[in-house]
Amino acid sequence: MQETQERIFHEVNRRRTRCMVAGAVMILSLLVLVTLSEADLSDSALTWLVLGADIALMAVAGYYHWRTWRCPSCEAGLGRDWSPQYCQHCGTRLRP
């Protein structure tokens, strides 16, 4: 039982870290968009290429976060809370 709880705690921490990285990618992508909007490069093909890649990167990071931030036991979404004590769906303890 203790080994299973430790595995769950470790998995939640691993998933939280990965979701934070995905969030950082989204913030950096947003900063690129803001920087491009401030620059006068509206006619440049490179600007449109970077803009499209940036939007795609934000979509992928958002989807990754949505698919990753789940309970290791029942795979239900954990919602907006970054440090839940228990899964709201199955009741599994997620933190020591």
ROVO-366040 format. One record per residue: residue in one letter; x negated, y, z negated of N, C-alpha, C in turn. Coordinates in steps of 0.05 Angstrom, whole numbers, always signed. Example, Ala and Ser with C-alpha at 12.3 -4.5 7.8 and 13.67 -1.06 7.14 Angstrom:
// ROVO-366040
+------+--------+--------+--------+--------+--------+--------+--------+--------+--------+
! code !     nX !     nY !     nZ !    caX !    caY !    caZ !     cX !     cY !     cZ !
+------+--------+--------+--------+--------+--------+--------+--------+--------+--------+
!    a !   -264 !   -114 !   -156 !   -246 !    -90 !   -156 !   -264 !    -66 !   -156 !
!    s !   -257 !    -45 !   -142 !   -273 !    -21 !   -143 !   -258 !     +1 !   -157 !
+------+--------+--------+--------+--------+--------+--------+--------+--------+--------+
//
This chain:
// ROVO-366040
+------+--------+--------+--------+--------+--------+--------+--------+--------+--------+
! code !     nX !     nY !     nZ !    caX !    caY !    caZ !     cX !     cY !     cZ !
+------+--------+--------+--------+--------+--------+--------+--------+--------+--------+
!    m !    -16 !    -24 !     +0 !     +0 !     +0 !     +0 !    -17 !    +25 !     +0 !
!    q !    -38 !    +25 !    -17 !    -56 !    +48 !    -19 !    -70 !    +53 !     +7 !
!    e !    -79 !    +31 !    +21 !    -93 !    +34 !    +46 !    -74 !    +46 !    +67 !
!    t !    -49 !    +38 !    +67 !    -29 !    +49 !    +86 !    -25 !    +79 !    +81 !
!    q !    -23 !    +87 !    +55 !    -19 !   +115 !    +49 !    -44 !   +132 !    +58 !
!    e !    -67 !   +121 !    +53 !    -92 !   +135 !    +62 !    -93 !   +138 !    +92 !
!    r !    -84 !   +117 !   +106 !    -83 !   +118 !   +135 !    -64 !   +140 !   +145 !
!    i !    -41 !   +142 !   +132 !    -21 !   +162 !   +139 !    -32 !   +190 !   +134 !
!    f !    -44 !   +194 !   +110 !    -55 !   +220 !   +103 !    -76 !   +228 !   +124 !
!    h !    -94 !   +209 !   +131 !   -115 !   +215 !   +151 !   -103 !   +222 !   +178 !
!    e !    -82 !   +207 !   +186 !    -70 !   +211 !   +212 !    -56 !   +239 !   +213 !
!    v !    -43 !   +247 !   +192 !    -29 !   +273 !   +191 !    -50 !   +295 !   +193 !
!    n !    -72 !   +292 !   +178 !    -94 !   +312 !   +179 !   -106 !   +314 !   +207 !
!    r !   -110 !   +291 !   +220 !   -121 !   +290 !   +247 !   -102 !   +304 !   +266 !
!    r !    -76 !   +298 !   +264 !    -57 !   +311 !   +282 !    -54 !   +341 !   +277 !
!    r !    -56 !   +349 !   +251 !    -54 !   +378 !   +245 !    -78 !   +392 !   +258 !
!    t !   -102 !   +381 !   +256 !   -126 !   +393 !   +268 !   -123 !   +396 !   +298 !
!    r !   -113 !   +375 !   +311 !   -109 !   +376 !   +340 !    -88 !   +397 !   +348 !
!    c !    -67 !   +399 !   +332 !    -47 !   +419 !   +338 !    -58 !   +448 !   +334 !
!    m !    -75 !   +451 !   +315 !    -87 !   +477 !   +311 !   -105 !   +485 !   +334 !
!    v !   -119 !   +465 !   +345 !   -136 !   +470 !   +368 !   -118 !   +477 !   +392 !
!    a !    -96 !   +463 !   +396 !    -77 !   +470 !   +418 !    -66 !   +498 !   +414 !
!    g !    -60 !   +506 !   +389 !    -51 !   +533 !   +384 !    -72 !   +554 !   +390 !
!    a !    -97 !   +547 !   +383 !   -119 !   +566 !   +390 !   -122 !   +569 !   +420 !
!    v !   -119 !   +547 !   +435 !   -120 !   +549 !   +464 !    -98 !   +567 !   +475 !
!    m !    -74 !   +564 !   +463 !    -52 !   +581 !   +472 !    -57 !   +610 !   +466 !
!    i !    -68 !   +616 !   +443 !    -75 !   +644 !   +436 !    -96 !   +655 !   +454 !
!    l !   -117 !   +640 !   +460 !   -138 !   +649 !   +478 !   -127 !   +653 !   +506 !
!    s !   -109 !   +636 !   +515 !    -96 !   +639 !   +541 !    -80 !   +665 !   +542 !
!    l !    -66 !   +671 !   +520 !    -51 !   +696 !   +518 !    -69 !   +720 !   +520 !
!    l !    -92 !   +718 !   +507 !   -111 !   +740 !   +508 !   -122 !   +744 !   +536 !
!    v !   -126 !   +723 !   +551 !   -134 !   +725 !   +579 !   -112 !   +739 !   +595 !
!    l !    -87 !   +732 !   +591 !    -65 !   +745 !   +605 !    -64 !   +775 !   +599 !
!    v !    -68 !   +782 !   +574 !    -67 !   +810 !   +566 !    -91 !   +825 !   +579 !
!    t !   -114 !   +812 !   +579 !   -138 !   +825 !   +591 !   -133 !   +829 !   +621 !
!    l !   -122 !   +809 !   +634 !   -116 !   +812 !   +663 !    -96 !   +834 !   +669 !
!    s !    -77 !   +836 !   +651 !    -56 !   +857 !   +656 !    -68 !   +885 !   +652 !
!    e !    -88 !   +888 !   +636 !   -101 !   +914 !   +631 !   -120 !   +921 !   +654 !
!    a !   -132 !   +900 !   +667 !   -150 !   +905 !   +689 !   -135 !   +912 !   +714 !
!    d !   -147 !   +927 !   +732 !   -134 !   +934 !   +757 !   -142 !   +915 !   +779 !
!    l !   -134 !   +889 !   +776 !   -141 !   +868 !   +795 !   -116 !   +856 !   +807 !
!    s !    -95 !   +870 !   +809 !    -70 !   +859 !   +817 !    -70 !   +848 !   +846 !
!    d !    -88 !   +858 !   +863 !    -88 !   +848 !   +890 !   -108 !   +825 !   +895 !
!    s !   -123 !   +818 !   +875 !   -143 !   +798 !   +878 !   -131 !   +770 !   +877 !
!    a !   -140 !   +753 !   +896 !   -130 !   +725 !   +896 !   -141 !   +710 !   +872 !
!    l !   -164 !   +717 !   +863 !   -176 !   +704 !   +839 !   -159 !   +710 !   +814 !
!    t !   -148 !   +734 !   +812 !   -130 !   +741 !   +790 !   -106 !   +723 !   +790 !
!    w !    -94 !   +719 !   +812 !    -70 !   +702 !   +814 !    -77 !   +673 !   +808 !
!    l !   -100 !   +664 !   +816 !   -109 !   +637 !   +810 !   -113 !   +633 !   +780 !
!    v !   -127 !   +653 !   +767 !   -131 !   +651 !   +738 !   -104 !   +653 !   +724 !
!    l !    -87 !   +670 !   +733 !    -60 !   +673 !   +720 !    -45 !   +647 !   +721 !
!    g !    -44 !   +634 !   +744 !    -30 !   +608 !   +747 !    -43 !   +587 !   +730 !
!    a !    -69 !   +586 !   +729 !    -83 !   +566 !   +712 !    -78 !   +571 !   +683 !
!    d !    -77 !   +597 !   +675 !    -72 !   +604 !   +648 !    -44 !   +596 !   +639 !
!    i !    -25 !   +601 !   +655 !     +3 !   +594 !   +649 !     +5 !   +563 !   +647 !
!    a !     -8 !   +549 !   +665 !     -7 !   +520 !   +664 !    -21 !   +510 !   +638 !
!    l !    -43 !   +522 !   +631 !    -57 !   +514 !   +606 !    -40 !   +519 !   +582 !
!    m !    -26 !   +541 !   +581 !     -8 !   +546 !   +558 !    +15 !   +526 !   +557 !
!    a !    +26 !   +518 !   +580 !    +47 !   +498 !   +581 !    +37 !   +471 !   +571 !
!    v !    +13 !   +463 !   +580 !     +2 !   +437 !   +572 !     -4 !   +437 !   +542 !
!    a !    -15 !   +459 !   +531 !    -21 !   +461 !   +503 !     +5 !   +460 !   +486 !
!    g !    +26 !   +473 !   +496 !    +52 !   +472 !   +482 !    +64 !   +444 !   +482 !
!    y !    +62 !   +431 !   +505 !    +73 !   +404 !   +507 !    +56 !   +385 !   +489 !
!    y !    +30 !   +388 !   +489 !    +13 !   +371 !   +472 !    +20 !   +375 !   +442 !
!    h !    +25 !   +400 !   +434 !    +33 !   +405 !   +406 !    +60 !   +391 !   +400 !
!    w !    +78 !   +394 !   +418 !   +105 !   +382 !   +414 !   +103 !   +352 !   +412 !
!    r !    +86 !   +339 !   +428 !    +84 !   +310 !   +427 !    +67 !   +300 !   +404 !
!    t !    +49 !   +316 !   +393 !    +30 !   +307 !   +373 !    +40 !   +311 !   +345 !
!    w !    +53 !   +333 !   +339 !    +61 !   +340 !   +311 !    +85 !   +323 !   +303 !
!    r !    +80 !   +298 !   +298 !   +101 !   +278 !   +291 !    +92 !   +262 !   +267 !
!    c !   +112 !   +250 !   +254 !   +106 !   +232 !   +231 !    +93 !   +207 !   +242 !
!    p !    +71 !   +198 !   +229 !    +57 !   +174 !   +238 !    +74 !   +148 !   +234 !
!    s !    +93 !   +149 !   +216 !   +110 !   +126 !   +210 !   +133 !   +123 !   +230 !
!    c !   +149 !   +144 !   +233 !   +173 !   +142 !   +249 !   +172 !   +157 !   +275 !
!    e !   +150 !   +172 !   +279 !   +146 !   +188 !   +304 !   +167 !   +210 !   +308 !
!    a !   +181 !   +218 !   +287 !   +200 !   +240 !   +290 !   +184 !   +266 !   +287 !
!    g !   +193 !   +287 !   +300 !   +180 !   +313 !   +298 !   +179 !   +324 !   +269 !
!    l !   +157 !   +337 !   +262 !   +154 !   +347 !   +235 !   +163 !   +376 !   +232 !
!    g !   +173 !   +388 !   +253 !   +184 !   +415 !   +252 !   +162 !   +436 !   +251 !
!    r !   +169 !   +459 !   +239 !   +151 !   +482 !   +238 !   +132 !   +483 !   +215 !
!    d !   +137 !   +466 !   +195 !   +120 !   +466 !   +171 !    +93 !   +454 !   +177 !
!    w !    +71 !   +468 !   +170 !    +44 !   +459 !   +176 !    +34 !   +440 !   +155 !
!    s !    +47 !   +438 !   +133 !    +36 !   +421 !   +111 !    +59 !   +408 !    +96 !
!    p !    +75 !   +392 !   +110 !    +98 !   +379 !    +97 !    +89 !   +358 !    +77 !
!    q !   +103 !   +356 !    +55 !    +97 !   +335 !    +35 !   +108 !   +308 !    +44 !
!    y !   +133 !   +309 !    +55 !   +146 !   +285 !    +63 !   +158 !   +288 !    +91 !
!    c !   +162 !   +267 !   +105 !   +176 !   +267 !   +131 !   +206 !   +272 !   +124 !
!    q !   +218 !   +291 !   +138 !   +246 !   +297 !   +133 !   +265 !   +275 !   +144 !
!    h !   +254 !   +257 !   +161 !   +271 !   +237 !   +173 !   +269 !   +210 !   +159 !
!    c !   +245 !   +201 !   +152 !   +242 !   +174 !   +140 !   +233 !   +175 !   +111 !
!    g !   +224 !   +199 !   +101 !   +216 !   +202 !    +74 !   +188 !   +193 !    +68 !
!    t !   +172 !   +187 !    +88 !   +144 !   +179 !    +83 !   +128 !   +202 !    +72 !
!    r !   +112 !   +196 !    +51 !    +95 !   +217 !    +40 !    +72 !   +223 !    +59 !
!    l !    +68 !   +249 !    +65 !    +48 !   +257 !    +85 !    +24 !   +270 !    +73 !
!    r !    +25 !   +278 !    +48 !     +1 !   +290 !    +35 !     -3 !   +277 !     +8 !
!    p !    -29 !   +277 !     -1 !    -34 !   +265 !    -27 !    -23 !   +282 !    -50 !
+------+--------+--------+--------+--------+--------+--------+--------+--------+--------+
//
